[in-house]
Amino acid sequence: MAGISRTELLRIPAALKGLGYTVIAPVRSGRTCRLAPISEPEEVETGCLRVTNSPKDFLLPNGEILYRYQSTAVITSYGLKIRFPTVEDPSPAALAPECALPKEKLAFFGLRACLTCSLKYLDGVMLSDPPDPYYRARREGAFIAVLECEEGDEYCFCGAVGSDRVPDGYADLIIRGDGGGFQVRAMTARGERLLSDGGIPEARNLPDRAPKMKYEYALDVRADIDSMDVSGHVETCTLCGGCTVTCPTCYCFDIVDKFTLLNPSDVERRRVCMSCQRKYYSMIAGGTTFVRTKEERFKWRLRHKFPQQGAGTGPGSPAGRTLTVGCVGCGRCIATCPSRIDFRGLMQETCNDTRR
C-alpha cells in the first residue's frame, strides 16, 4: 500500500487539536528535539530519534500545585511567626484545602515505542492502589500516536529490555516511515474514527517490526547489583542528576509548602521532582544520610531499573505481579551524562556478554 505524505500525516495532530486535545509532540529546539505542546501541526518533527524529555514531564509535572490552604501567620517585631496545622492540633488554621484536578485532555503524537513502555511502567506505579488522582486525571483518556523507529543509535538498547515494541493497549495509532512517506495503522476504535473522519487511508496489513540496533546487548535484568564493583564506572560522575531528570520512568518526588512574605498565610503544597543521585535524597532530620557515596547512589538507581536476583516484582509493582523492568532502553541517561557513564558495560560484565 502506498504511503501518505507528511502533509497528510499532519492532519492527525490538527484533528486532535480540533477535538480539544493538548497535543504533545517532538519539536525541534536548536540541535535537539523535545516533547512540547504544539500550536501548529507544522511544528512536529518526525525525523528525531530521541527527545530530551519524556511523557513523564506532562503527567507528573515538576512543581505542580496539589492544593492550597490557609495557615496562621503573624508578623511580629521579631519577624515572621507561622504555625502549620497538624493532625493533633488543627486549630491554628481553617484547614479547608482548595484542590482542583487537571482537566485538559492530552494527546501524545510521535512517541517512540520505548516511551510507550515507560507509560506502562508509570501506570503500574501511579495507578496502583491507591491511585494518584493528579496522574490519573491526566492519564485517563490520553490519545497516543506512536512513530516507530527504523534503527537505533549508539545509545539505544530497547531490544535488550523488551521495549522495542509497543505494549498491548498503549497506542491508538501506529505510524511507520515508508521511504519518503508514512503508513498509519489504527489500534483502537477512536484511532479508526480519527483516520476515517480525516480521510487518511489506513494500512490495515502492517506487519510487526522491531527497530534495528546498532549494538546488540543481552543484559541480565536480575543481576545482583549489590555485589557489583561500580567504582570504575562512577569515578567521573559529577552528581548532576541528569540521568534521573531525563529518565522516563524515574518518578521520585518531594512535597514542599510554598508561601510569600507578602501573604504568608496563603500556602501552596507542591510536588517537586527529586533525584536519588543527590545527597539530600536520603537525608532525614538531624542530617543523617543513609545513601552516602556516589557508588551507593549509583547502585540505588540501578536497583530501581533492574530488580535483584530473586525479586518477583518490579519496583513499585504490587505483590503478585510479574517482573517489570524499570529501564526501557531509551539511552537518555547515557546520552545526557556529561561523563558518558555507560552502565550497559557493567551489566554485560555481570552476565559475561559481548557487544557485537
N, C-alpha and C positions, 0 to 999 in steps of 0.2 A: 504494500500500500504506500502511495506517495505521501511524503511528509507535508506538514504545514509550514508556512513561513514564520519568521519571528513576529511579524506584524499580526498574523492570525493568532499566534500563541499569546500575545499580549492582550488579546480580547478577554482572556481569563481573569487577570487581575483587575481589568477595567470592569468586568461583570461583577466581580466580588465587591468592589467599591460601590457599585450601584446597588448591591444588596445590603449595604450598610456595614460591611466589614472594614476594620482597620487592617490593611494589607501590609504584612511584613515580608520584605524580600531582600535579596542581595543587592546592594547599591555600591557603586564604585566610589571610593574615597581616597584620592591620590593614587598610590601604588597598591593599595589593598582594597578589599571589599568587606562590608559589614552588613548585617541584617538591620534594617531600619524601616520605619513606616514610609510608604511612598505616597507622593502627591499625584504623580502621573505615571502611567504604565511604562513609558519610555525610560524611566529611571532604572528599571530592572536590569541587572547584569546577569546574563545567562552563561557567560564564559568563565566564571570564577569558581575555582575548585574548593577553596577554603575561605570562609568568612572569619573575621577575627572575634566574633561573639557567637551567641547561640540563642535558641528559643528561651532558655532559662532567664535571660535578661528581661524578657517581657512577661513571663509567667510568674517569676519571683523577682520583681524589680528592686534594685538596691534603694533603700531609704523609703520604701512605701509606708504610708501612714496607716496603721492598724486601727487606731481610734484616737479620739481626743477626750480629755476630761478636765475638770476644774479642780485645782488644788488650793490649799490655803497658803498664801504667800504674803508676808508682811515686810515692808521696807522700813528698817529702823536706822537709828544713828550709827549702828554698828555694821550696817549693810543689809543684805537680803536674808530673811529668815523664812524658810519654807518647810512645810511638813506635808508629806505624802500620805495618803490613806493606806491602811493595811487591813488585812482580814480581821485582826484582833481589834483594831481601833479605826473604823472607817469615818469617825466623826469629824476629823479635820477638813473634810471636803464632801461636797454633794457629789457622790460618785455616780454620775449618770453619763456613761461614755457615749459619745457620738460615733457610730460605726456605719460606714457605707461601703458595701461591697462593689467592686468594679462591675460596670455594665456593658462595656464595649465588647463587640464581637471581633475576635482575632482570626485572621487568615494568614497562614504561612505559605508563601509561594517560593518555589525553587529550593526547598530544603534538600540536602543530601541524605542518603539512606542512614548514615551514621547518626545524624541529628534526630531522625525519627526514632532511632533506637534509644537515644538519650531521653526522649519524651516518655518512652515506655518505662525506663528506669525511674524517672522522676515521678511518674504516676504511681508506681509501686510504693514510693516513699510518701509522697504528699497526699495521696488519696487513700492510704491505708487508714484503718480505724484508730482514732477519729480523723476524718479528712480535714485538711487545711481549707477553710472556707474561701480565702482570698485566691489561692491557687485554683481551687475548683471552679470558682466563678469565671476565671479567665480561660481555663482549660475546656470546660464544657461547651460543646458546640463549635470548637475551633476547627476551621477548614484547613486541610493540609494538602498541598500540591508538591510532590516530590520530583526533583530533577535528578535523574540517575547520573552517576559518574561512569565515564568510559575507562579511565585509567587514573590511578592514584599517583602521588609524587613520593619523594623520598621520606616524607613523614607519615604517610598513610600506612595503617596496618589493620584496617577494619576486618579483612578476611580472617585474621588470626583470632579475633574475638567474636566472630559471628555477626558483625554489624554491617556486612556488605549488602544485605538485602533488607527491604522494608518489612517490619513485623506485621502480621495479620491485623487488620483493623486500624492501622496507623497512617493510612493515606486515602484521600478521596480521589486523587488523580496521580498517575504515574506519567512523567514526561521523559522521553528519551531522545537524545540528539540523533538525527538521521542525515548524515552528510552535512549539507548546508541548512537543513530544516529540522523539524521536530515531529515526533509521533506522540500522541496522548491517549492514554487508556484510563477509563473510569473504573474506580474500585468500589464506589458506593453509589446509592441511588441519587444522592444530591450531586455527586460528581457527574453522573449521566445527565441530570437535568440541566446542569450548568453548560455542558457541552452542547446539548440539544438546543437550549434557548439561545446560545451564542452562535449557532450554526457552524460549530467546529467539528470536523469529522473525527470519529473515534477509531483508533487502531485496536480492534477487538482481539486480534490474534497476535499479541505482543509477547513473544517468548521470554521466559525468565532469563536474566543475565546478571552476572556479578562483574564488578569492575576488575580490571587487571591491576595487579600490584607490581610496583617497581621492584620491591624486595619481598620475599616470602618469609614469614615467620611461623613458628609453631610454639606459641607461648604457653607455659604451664600456669593456667589461671588458678590452680590450687597450690601454688608453690608456698613453701614455708618461709615467709618473708622475715620472720623474727630471727632466723638463723643466718640470714644473708650478711655478707660484709659489703656495706654500701659506701664505705669511706672514700673509695676512689671515685665514686660517681657524684658525690656531693661536695667535694673539697672546693669546687669553684662556685658553689651556689651562693648567690647574693641575697637570698631571702626576700626577693622582691614580691613573691606571691603570685607572679604572673601565671604559673601553672594552674593554680586553683581558680583564678579570676576567669580565665578563658575556658576552663573545663566545663563541658555542657552538663555534667552530672554532679558537680560539687554544689551542695545545697546548704552548707552550714551558714548560720546567721546568728546575730546577737540582737537583743532588744534594748533600745535606749529611749529615754524620755527627753524630749527637746522642749525648751521654752526660752523666751527672751526676757531681758531685764525690763523692757518697756511694758511687757504684760506677762509677768511670771506666773500668774495663776492659770493661764491657758496652756495646757500641756499636750504635746503630741507624742504618742507612743509609736515609735518607728521600728521597722525591721531592717537591719543593715547587714550586708554581706560580711562574712568572717572567713579568714584563711587559716587553715591548720598549720601553715608554714610560718606563722608569726608567733613569737614567744608568748604573747599575752593570750593566745588561744586557750591554753590550759592553765592560765593563772587564776587563782582563787583569792579570796580575801586574806590579807596578810602577806601577799606577794609570793606565796608558794606556787611553783610551776612544776607540773607533772611531766610534760614532754619538753625536755630541756635543750637537747642538742639538735643540730641540723640533721644528723643521722637518724635520730629518733623521730623527728618530724617527717623526714623523707619516707621512712618505713610506715609511719602512721597513714600517710596519703596512699601508699601502695596497698596497705591492708584494706582500705576502703574502695579500692579499684579491683583488686584480685583477692578474693577470700582465701583464708589459710586452708591448708590441708585438713580435711575432715569437716569443714564448715558445710552445713546442709543448706544454708540460705545465704543470699547476698546481703550486703549491708542495707539496713532499712527495710528489709522484707519481713513480713510476718512469719512466724514459725509455721512450718509445713509447706512453704512454697519451694519450688525448685530453685536451684542456684542461679542468681542473676549477677553477671559480671558488671561492675560499675564503670569499666572503661569501654568506650565504643570505638577505639582505634582511630580517632579523627586526627591525632598528631598535633593538636593545638599546643599542648604543654611543651612539646619538644620545639616546635617552630617558634614559639613565643619566648622561650628561655634564652636570656642573653648569653648564657654559657653553653647552650645546646646540650644540656644534660639529657641523656637518652636512656631511659630505663629498659628499653627493649633489649639492649645488650645484656643487662643484668638478668633479665628473665630468661634469656637464651642460655646464659651460663648455667643457670639453675637446671634447665631441662636438657642441657647438652645438645642444643640445636645449632645449626649453621645457617648463615644467611646466604641465599643463592642469588 
